[in-house]
Amino acid sequence: MRPTNEERRDRAYSTIDSYCLEAYPDTVHGIEIDDEIITDLLTDLQHFCQHNGHDFDTCLNMARHNFEAEK
């Protein structure tokens, strides 16, 4: 069964929450997620893609397409 958009959102929140624990260890768990945190995560994903031979722009474009289809 395909996940609902709410389930997709909740998975993303869980991922970002875990990222914050790693990237901002001196902050309190459950910090407010803002644009800077999303930007940091996307930047780190670009470094990951470059290191592992993935095309970040292609992945981002496919994600945008999937998002539009799932709205």
ABEGO torsion letter per residue (X at the ends): XBBBAAAAAAAAAAAAAAAAAAABAABBBGBBBBAAAAAAAAAAAAAAAAAAGBBAAAAAAAAAAAAAAAX
